[in-house]
Amino acid sequence: MKKILLLMLLSLPLVSMTTGVKKTSSVYICTGPKSTVYHSNPKCRGLNRCSGEIKAISLADAKEMGRRACKICYK
């Protein structure tokens, strides 16, 4: 029983580190014709006036599309 608890406690930091990586690798964009920004959060107020659909894509894809980081959610 002690070994199981010890193993669980040691693996906890590894789980939290991998979830942080996933958060930063996907971003949110508006598919509207005038959109040029990517966001870290789909609820960002910069997306309120999105005329298209809000989609999750990878950060690399967003940069490849020529998009820049949102000034509101990437302070």
Gaussian input, Z-matrix of N, CA and C with variables (Angstrom, degrees):
# hf/3-21g

backbone

0 1
 N
 C     1     B1
 C     2     B2     1     A1
 N     3     B3     2     A2     1     D1
 C     4     B4     3     A3     2     D2
 C     5     B5     4     A4     3     D3
 N     6     B6     5     A5     4     D4
 C     7     B7     6     A6     5     D5
 C     8     B8     7     A7     6     D6
 N     9     B9     8     A8     7     D7
 C    10    B10     9     A9     8     D8
 C    11    B11    10    A10     9     D9
 N    12    B12    11    A11    10    D10
 C    13    B13    12    A12    11    D11
 C    14    B14    13    A13    12    D12
 N    15    B15    14    A14    13    D13
 C    16    B16    15    A15    14    D14
 C    17    B17    16    A16    15    D15
 N    18    B18    17    A17    16    D16
 C    19    B19    18    A18    17    D17
 C    20    B20    19    A19    18    D18
 N    21    B21    20    A20    19    D19
 C    22    B22    21    A21    20    D20
 C    23    B23    22    A22    21    D21
 N    24    B24    23    A23    22    D22
 C    25    B25    24    A24    23    D23
 C    26    B26    25    A25    24    D24
 N    27    B27    26    A26    25    D25
 C    28    B28    27    A27    26    D26
 C    29    B29    28    A28    27    D27
 N    30    B30    29    A29    28    D28
 C    31    B31    30    A30    29    D29
 C    32    B32    31    A31    30    D30
 N    33    B33    32    A32    31    D31
 C    34    B34    33    A33    32    D32
 C    35    B35    34    A34    33    D33
 N    36    B36    35    A35    34    D34
 C    37    B37    36    A36    35    D35
 C    38    B38    37    A37    36    D36
 N    39    B39    38    A38    37    D37
 C    40    B40    39    A39    38    D38
 C    41    B41    40    A40    39    D39
 N    42    B42    41    A41    40    D40
 C    43    B43    42    A42    41    D41
 C    44    B44    43    A43    42    D42
 N    45    B45    44    A44    43    D43
 C    46    B46    45    A45    44    D44
 C    47    B47    46    A46    45    D45
 N    48    B48    47    A47    46    D46
 C    49    B49    48    A48    47    D47
 C    50    B50    49    A49    48    D48
 N    51    B51    50    A50    49    D49
 C    52    B52    51    A51    50    D50
 C    53    B53    52    A52    51    D51
 N    54    B54    53    A53    52    D52
 C    55    B55    54    A54    53    D53
 C    56    B56    55    A55    54    D54
 N    57    B57    56    A56    55    D55
 C    58    B58    57    A57    56    D56
 C    59    B59    58    A58    57    D57
 N    60    B60    59    A59    58    D58
 C    61    B61    60    A60    59    D59
 C    62    B62    61    A61    60    D60
 N    63    B63    62    A62    61    D61
 C    64    B64    63    A63    62    D62
 C    65    B65    64    A64    63    D63
 N    66    B66    65    A65    64    D64
 C    67    B67    66    A66    65    D65
 C    68    B68    67    A67    66    D66
 N    69    B69    68    A68    67    D67
 C    70    B70    69    A69    68    D68
 C    71    B71    70    A70    69    D69
 N    72    B72    71    A71    70    D70
 C    73    B73    72    A72    71    D71
 C    74    B74    73    A73    72    D72
 N    75    B75    74    A74    73    D73
 C    76    B76    75    A75    74    D74
 C    77    B77    76    A76    75    D75
 N    78    B78    77    A77    76    D76
 C    79    B79    78    A78    77    D77
 C    80    B80    79    A79    78    D78
 N    81    B81    80    A80    79    D79
 C    82    B82    81    A81    80    D80
 C    83    B83    82    A82    81    D81
 N    84    B84    83    A83    82    D82
 C    85    B85    84    A84    83    D83
 C    86    B86    85    A85    84    D84
 N    87    B87    86    A86    85    D85
 C    88    B88    87    A87    86    D86
 C    89    B89    88    A88    87    D87
 N    90    B90    89    A89    88    D88
 C    91    B91    90    A90    89    D89
 C    92    B92    91    A91    90    D90
 N    93    B93    92    A92    91    D91
 C    94    B94    93    A93    92    D92
 C    95    B95    94    A94    93    D93
 N    96    B96    95    A95    94    D94
 C    97    B97    96    A96    95    D95
 C    98    B98    97    A97    96    D96
 N    99    B99    98    A98    97    D97
 C   100   B100    99    A99    98    D98
 C   101   B101   100   A100    99    D99
 N   102   B102   101   A101   100   D100
 C   103   B103   102   A102   101   D101
 C   104   B104   103   A103   102   D102
 N   105   B105   104   A104   103   D103
 C   106   B106   105   A105   104   D104
 C   107   B107   106   A106   105   D105
 N   108   B108   107   A107   106   D106
 C   109   B109   108   A108   107   D107
 C   110   B110   109   A109   108   D108
 N   111   B111   110   A110   109   D109
 C   112   B112   111   A111   110   D110
 C   113   B113   112   A112   111   D111
 N   114   B114   113   A113   112   D112
 C   115   B115   114   A114   113   D113
 C   116   B116   115   A115   114   D114
 N   117   B117   116   A116   115   D115
 C   118   B118   117   A117   116   D116
 C   119   B119   118   A118   117   D117
 N   120   B120   119   A119   118   D118
 C   121   B121   120   A120   119   D119
 C   122   B122   121   A121   120   D120
 N   123   B123   122   A122   121   D121
 C   124   B124   123   A123   122   D122
 C   125   B125   124   A124   123   D123
 N   126   B126   125   A125   124   D124
 C   127   B127   126   A126   125   D125
 C   128   B128   127   A127   126   D126
 N   129   B129   128   A128   127   D127
 C   130   B130   129   A129   128   D128
 C   131   B131   130   A130   129   D129
 N   132   B132   131   A131   130   D130
 C   133   B133   132   A132   131   D131
 C   134   B134   133   A133   132   D132
 N   135   B135   134   A134   133   D133
 C   136   B136   135   A135   134   D134
 C   137   B137   136   A136   135   D135
 N   138   B138   137   A137   136   D136
 C   139   B139   138   A138   137   D137
 C   140   B140   139   A139   138   D138
 N   141   B141   140   A140   139   D139
 C   142   B142   141   A141   140   D140
 C   143   B143   142   A142   141   D141
 N   144   B144   143   A143   142   D142
 C   145   B145   144   A144   143   D143
 C   146   B146   145   A145   144   D144
 N   147   B147   146   A146   145   D145
 C   148   B148   147   A147   146   D146
 C   149   B149   148   A148   147   D147
 N   150   B150   149   A149   148   D148
 C   151   B151   150   A150   149   D149
 C   152   B152   151   A151   150   D150
 N   153   B153   152   A152   151   D151
 C   154   B154   153   A153   152   D152
 C   155   B155   154   A154   153   D153
 N   156   B156   155   A155   154   D154
 C   157   B157   156   A156   155   D155
 C   158   B158   157   A157   156   D156
 N   159   B159   158   A158   157   D157
 C   160   B160   159   A159   158   D158
 C   161   B161   160   A160   159   D159
 N   162   B162   161   A161   160   D160
 C   163   B163   162   A162   161   D161
 C   164   B164   163   A163   162   D162
 N   165   B165   164   A164   163   D163
 C   166   B166   165   A165   164   D164
 C   167   B167   166   A166   165   D165
 N   168   B168   167   A167   166   D166
 C   169   B169   168   A168   167   D167
 C   170   B170   169   A169   168   D168
 N   171   B171   170   A170   169   D169
 C   172   B172   171   A171   170   D170
 C   173   B173   172   A172   171   D171
 N   174   B174   173   A173   172   D172
 C   175   B175   174   A174   173   D173
 C   176   B176   175   A175   174   D174
 N   177   B177   176   A176   175   D175
 C   178   B178   177   A177   176   D176
 C   179   B179   178   A178   177   D177
 N   180   B180   179   A179   178   D178
 C   181   B181   180   A180   179   D179
 C   182   B182   181   A181   180   D180
 N   183   B183   182   A182   181   D181
 C   184   B184   183   A183   182   D182
 C   185   B185   184   A184   183   D183
 N   186   B186   185   A185   184   D184
 C   187   B187   186   A186   185   D185
 C   188   B188   187   A187   186   D186
 N   189   B189   188   A188   187   D187
 C   190   B190   189   A189   188   D188
 C   191   B191   190   A190   189   D189
 N   192   B192   191   A191   190   D190
 C   193   B193   192   A192   191   D191
 C   194   B194   193   A193   192   D192
 N   195   B195   194   A194   193   D193
 C   196   B196   195   A195   194   D194
 C   197   B197   196   A196   195   D195
 N   198   B198   197   A197   196   D196
 C   199   B199   198   A198   197   D197
 C   200   B200   199   A199   198   D198
 N   201   B201   200   A200   199   D199
 C   202   B202   201   A201   200   D200
 C   203   B203   202   A202   201   D201
 N   204   B204   203   A203   202   D202
 C   205   B205   204   A204   203   D203
 C   206   B206   205   A205   204   D204
 N   207   B207   206   A206   205   D205
 C   208   B208   207   A207   206   D206
 C   209   B209   208   A208   207   D207
 N   210   B210   209   A209   208   D208
 C   211   B211   210   A210   209   D209
 C   212   B212   211   A211   210   D210
 N   213   B213   212   A212   211   D211
 C   214   B214   213   A213   212   D212
 C   215   B215   214   A214   213   D213
 N   216   B216   215   A215   214   D214
 C   217   B217   216   A216   215   D215
 C   218   B218   217   A217   216   D216
 N   219   B219   218   A218   217   D217
 C   220   B220   219   A219   218   D218
 C   221   B221   220   A220   219   D219
 N   222   B222   221   A221   220   D220
 C   223   B223   222   A222   221   D221
 C   224   B224   223   A223   222   D222

   B1=1.4434
   B2=1.5323
   B3=1.3427
   B4=1.4506
   B5=1.5305
   B6=1.3252
   B7=1.4657
   B8=1.5313
   B9=1.3150
   B10=1.4662
   B11=1.5280
   B12=1.3334
   B13=1.4586
   B14=1.5280
   B15=1.3059
   B16=1.4542
   B17=1.5262
   B18=1.3010
   B19=1.4576
   B20=1.5324
   B21=1.3216
   B22=1.4624
   B23=1.5261
   B24=1.3234
   B25=1.4577
   B26=1.5282
   B27=1.3120
   B28=1.4585
   B29=1.5208
   B30=1.3166
   B31=1.4620
   B32=1.5258
   B33=1.3122
   B34=1.4594
   B35=1.5327
   B36=1.3297
   B37=1.4702
   B38=1.5323
   B39=1.3020
   B40=1.4616
   B41=1.5187
   B42=1.3218
   B43=1.4588
   B44=1.5203
   B45=1.3211
   B46=1.4632
   B47=1.5281
   B48=1.3238
   B49=1.4580
   B50=1.5143
   B51=1.3179
   B52=1.4596
   B53=1.5152
   B54=1.3190
   B55=1.4595
   B56=1.5145
   B57=1.3319
   B58=1.4525
   B59=1.5144
   B60=1.3144
   B61=1.4603
   B62=1.5139
   B63=1.3035
   B64=1.4604
   B65=1.5187
   B66=1.3239
   B67=1.4478
   B68=1.5247
   B69=1.3058
   B70=1.4580
   B71=1.5193
   B72=1.3115
   B73=1.4548
   B74=1.5216
   B75=1.3209
   B76=1.4631
   B77=1.5230
   B78=1.3215
   B79=1.4562
   B80=1.5181
   B81=1.3139
   B82=1.4634
   B83=1.5268
   B84=1.3149
   B85=1.4572
   B86=1.5171
   B87=1.3054
   B88=1.4578
   B89=1.5257
   B90=1.3070
   B91=1.4638
   B92=1.5257
   B93=1.3292
   B94=1.4617
   B95=1.5216
   B96=1.3207
   B97=1.4629
   B98=1.5262
   B99=1.3325
   B100=1.4631
   B101=1.5318
   B102=1.3017
   B103=1.4516
   B104=1.5270
   B105=1.3483
   B106=1.4685
   B107=1.5178
   B108=1.3347
   B109=1.4558
   B110=1.5193
   B111=1.3463
   B112=1.4638
   B113=1.5196
   B114=1.3329
   B115=1.4536
   B116=1.5220
   B117=1.3364
   B118=1.4613
   B119=1.5150
   B120=1.3306
   B121=1.4576
   B122=1.5313
   B123=1.3314
   B124=1.4628
   B125=1.5332
   B126=1.3184
   B127=1.4673
   B128=1.5343
   B129=1.3235
   B130=1.4652
   B131=1.5272
   B132=1.3285
   B133=1.4582
   B134=1.5238
   B135=1.3197
   B136=1.4566
   B137=1.5182
   B138=1.3143
   B139=1.4661
   B140=1.5280
   B141=1.3137
   B142=1.4727
   B143=1.5187
   B144=1.3120
   B145=1.4607
   B146=1.5255
   B147=1.3002
   B148=1.4617
   B149=1.5323
   B150=1.3283
   B151=1.4672
   B152=1.5252
   B153=1.3238
   B154=1.4616
   B155=1.5115
   B156=1.2957
   B157=1.4618
   B158=1.5233
   B159=1.3315
   B160=1.4565
   B161=1.5235
   B162=1.3456
   B163=1.4626
   B164=1.5186
   B165=1.3200
   B166=1.4589
   B167=1.5226
   B168=1.3300
   B169=1.4616
   B170=1.5281
   B171=1.3037
   B172=1.4638
   B173=1.5233
   B174=1.3103
   B175=1.4536
   B176=1.5233
   B177=1.3175
   B178=1.4669
   B179=1.5306
   B180=1.3215
   B181=1.4648
   B182=1.5261
   B183=1.3263
   B184=1.4629
   B185=1.5298
   B186=1.3236
   B187=1.4618
   B188=1.5195
   B189=1.3159
   B190=1.4698
   B191=1.5272
   B192=1.3225
   B193=1.4668
   B194=1.5339
   B195=1.3409
   B196=1.4530
   B197=1.5125
   B198=1.3055
   B199=1.4671
   B200=1.5172
   B201=1.3123
   B202=1.4595
   B203=1.5282
   B204=1.3364
   B205=1.4626
   B206=1.5276
   B207=1.3102
   B208=1.4605
   B209=1.5401
   B210=1.3262
   B211=1.4537
   B212=1.5195
   B213=1.3291
   B214=1.4672
   B215=1.5247
   B216=1.3282
   B217=1.4646
   B218=1.5283
   B219=1.3244
   B220=1.4676
   B221=1.5264
   B222=1.3229
   B223=1.4818
   B224=1.4839
   A1=110.86
   A2=116.55
   A3=120.34
   A4=110.77
   A5=116.41
   A6=120.36
   A7=110.60
   A8=116.39
   A9=120.31
   A10=110.50
   A11=116.39
   A12=119.90
   A13=111.36
   A14=116.51
   A15=120.53
   A16=110.84
   A17=116.60
   A18=121.42
   A19=111.06
   A20=117.03
   A21=120.89
   A22=111.21
   A23=117.09
   A24=120.58
   A25=112.02
   A26=116.77
   A27=120.39
   A28=112.28
   A29=117.49
   A30=119.99
   A31=112.50
   A32=118.62
   A33=122.23
   A34=112.79
   A35=120.77
   A36=119.21
   A37=112.85
   A38=117.93
   A39=120.72
   A40=111.12
   A41=117.04
   A42=121.21
   A43=109.86
   A44=117.89
   A45=120.37
   A46=111.12
   A47=118.89
   A48=121.07
   A49=111.28
   A50=118.95
   A51=119.99
   A52=111.75
   A53=119.42
   A54=120.07
   A55=110.79
   A56=119.12
   A57=122.05
   A58=111.94
   A59=117.44
   A60=121.41
   A61=110.19
   A62=116.97
   A63=120.07
   A64=111.54
   A65=117.64
   A66=121.91
   A67=112.12
   A68=116.15
   A69=119.10
   A70=113.07
   A71=118.67
   A72=119.25
   A73=112.83
   A74=118.82
   A75=119.48
   A76=109.50
   A77=115.23
   A78=122.15
   A79=108.15
   A80=115.92
   A81=121.28
   A82=109.25
   A83=115.05
   A84=120.45
   A85=110.25
   A86=114.95
   A87=121.90
   A88=106.04
   A89=116.92
   A90=120.20
   A91=112.58
   A92=117.30
   A93=121.16
   A94=111.71
   A95=118.30
   A96=122.12
   A97=114.57
   A98=119.06
   A99=121.56
   A100=113.07
   A101=118.39
   A102=122.47
   A103=110.99
   A104=116.10
   A105=121.28
   A106=113.01
   A107=117.44
   A108=122.09
   A109=110.89
   A110=116.96
   A111=121.07
   A112=109.06
   A113=115.99
   A114=122.92
   A115=110.93
   A116=116.05
   A117=120.64
   A118=112.28
   A119=117.14
   A120=122.16
   A121=109.07
   A122=118.21
   A123=119.30
   A124=112.95
   A125=118.23
   A126=123.01
   A127=111.86
   A128=117.97
   A129=121.91
   A130=109.58
   A131=117.04
   A132=119.42
   A133=112.20
   A134=117.17
   A135=120.66
   A136=112.46
   A137=117.43
   A138=122.19
   A139=112.52
   A140=118.45
   A141=121.19
   A142=112.93
   A143=117.99
   A144=121.35
   A145=112.60
   A146=117.64
   A147=122.04
   A148=109.47
   A149=116.23
   A150=120.07
   A151=111.63
   A152=116.76
   A153=120.76
   A154=110.78
   A155=115.15
   A156=122.59
   A157=108.73
   A158=117.80
   A159=122.21
   A160=107.54
   A161=115.86
   A162=121.00
   A163=110.71
   A164=116.74
   A165=122.41
   A166=108.11
   A167=116.19
   A168=121.73
   A169=108.19
   A170=117.19
   A171=120.08
   A172=109.78
   A173=115.44
   A174=121.51
   A175=110.66
   A176=116.32
   A177=120.37
   A178=110.96
   A179=117.39
   A180=120.49
   A181=111.27
   A182=116.75
   A183=120.34
   A184=110.86
   A185=116.37
   A186=120.00
   A187=111.10
   A188=116.63
   A189=121.46
   A190=110.97
   A191=116.60
   A192=121.79
   A193=111.67
   A194=116.89
   A195=121.00
   A196=114.05
   A197=117.42
   A198=121.33
   A199=110.50
   A200=116.19
   A201=122.55
   A202=109.44
   A203=116.18
   A204=121.03
   A205=110.90
   A206=116.14
   A207=122.50
   A208=109.38
   A209=116.61
   A210=121.13
   A211=111.98
   A212=117.66
   A213=121.17
   A214=111.10
   A215=116.98
   A216=119.10
   A217=113.58
   A218=119.66
   A219=122.39
   A220=110.34
   A221=116.74
   A222=121.52
   A223=110.64
   D1=-41.34
   D2=179.84
   D3=-64.35
   D4=-36.97
   D5=-179.62
   D6=-65.39
   D7=-39.03
   D8=-179.96
   D9=-65.81
   D10=-44.91
   D11=178.70
   D12=-63.18
   D13=-41.19
   D14=178.68
   D15=-63.40
   D16=-43.05
   D17=178.70
   D18=-62.79
   D19=-41.39
   D20=178.73
   D21=-64.35
   D22=-41.16
   D23=179.73
   D24=-67.32
   D25=-36.09
   D26=179.41
   D27=-73.34
   D28=-30.13
   D29=-178.24
   D30=-84.96
   D31=-13.99
   D32=-179.11
   D33=-59.89
   D34=-45.94
   D35=177.68
   D36=-62.76
   D37=-31.93
   D38=178.99
   D39=-66.52
   D40=-38.65
   D41=179.39
   D42=-65.84
   D43=-43.71
   D44=-178.84
   D45=-68.16
   D46=-31.54
   D47=178.05
   D48=-69.76
   D49=-38.20
   D50=-179.05
   D51=-73.04
   D52=-30.30
   D53=178.25
   D54=-70.67
   D55=-31.41
   D56=177.03
   D57=-66.32
   D58=-33.77
   D59=179.68
   D60=-67.35
   D61=-39.89
   D62=-178.94
   D63=-65.52
   D64=-37.03
   D65=-178.95
   D66=-61.23
   D67=-42.42
   D68=-175.83
   D69=-82.35
   D70=-15.06
   D71=-177.01
   D72=-86.14
   D73=-16.26
   D74=176.84
   D75=-116.55
   D76=141.07
   D77=179.95
   D78=-130.12
   D79=171.70
   D80=-176.35
   D81=-119.72
   D82=136.00
   D83=179.64
   D84=-129.02
   D85=157.61
   D86=171.79
   D87=-96.58
   D88=135.76
   D89=-178.56
   D90=-90.60
   D91=11.20
   D92=177.80
   D93=-63.84
   D94=158.82
   D95=-174.39
   D96=-66.63
   D97=-24.72
   D98=-177.60
   D99=-103.36
   D100=6.47
   D101=-175.89
   D102=-76.94
   D103=132.98
   D104=-179.54
   D105=-134.59
   D106=10.43
   D107=-171.14
   D108=-122.92
   D109=149.55
   D110=170.53
   D111=-114.71
   D112=151.81
   D113=-173.24
   D114=-123.84
   D115=151.58
   D116=177.86
   D117=-86.11
   D118=-16.89
   D119=-174.05
   D120=-135.03
   D121=130.91
   D122=179.97
   D123=-68.87
   D124=-12.75
   D125=179.34
   D126=-98.84
   D127=9.56
   D128=180.00
   D129=-58.47
   D130=139.56
   D131=-179.02
   D132=-69.21
   D133=-14.28
   D134=174.68
   D135=-68.69
   D136=-17.00
   D137=178.17
   D138=-94.52
   D139=1.22
   D140=-177.53
   D141=-60.05
   D142=-36.13
   D143=-176.92
   D144=-98.57
   D145=22.47
   D146=-179.80
   D147=-64.06
   D148=123.61
   D149=-179.18
   D150=-89.89
   D151=-10.37
   D152=178.97
   D153=-110.82
   D154=-144.60
   D155=-179.60
   D156=-104.37
   D157=147.81
   D158=176.04
   D159=-93.60
   D160=121.42
   D161=-176.80
   D162=-123.30
   D163=147.66
   D164=174.21
   D165=-94.08
   D166=127.60
   D167=176.79
   D168=-137.19
   D169=171.84
   D170=179.17
   D171=-76.50
   D172=154.38
   D173=179.02
   D174=-61.35
   D175=-39.64
   D176=179.32
   D177=-62.18
   D178=-41.30
   D179=178.52
   D180=-65.22
   D181=-39.87
   D182=179.81
   D183=-63.38
   D184=-42.88
   D185=178.58
   D186=-67.74
   D187=-36.78
   D188=177.93
   D189=-63.70
   D190=-31.00
   D191=178.50
   D192=-77.61
   D193=-5.74
   D194=179.73
   D195=87.48
   D196=17.92
   D197=-178.94
   D198=-84.83
   D199=153.00
   D200=177.71
   D201=-112.88
   D202=165.77
   D203=-179.80
   D204=-73.50
   D205=144.99
   D206=177.87
   D207=-67.39
   D208=136.58
   D209=-179.92
   D210=-77.36
   D211=-14.07
   D212=-179.85
   D213=-86.65
   D214=-52.60
   D215=-174.41
   D216=-93.30
   D217=-4.98
   D218=174.75
   D219=-116.30
   D220=57.17
   D221=178.30
   D222=-80.70

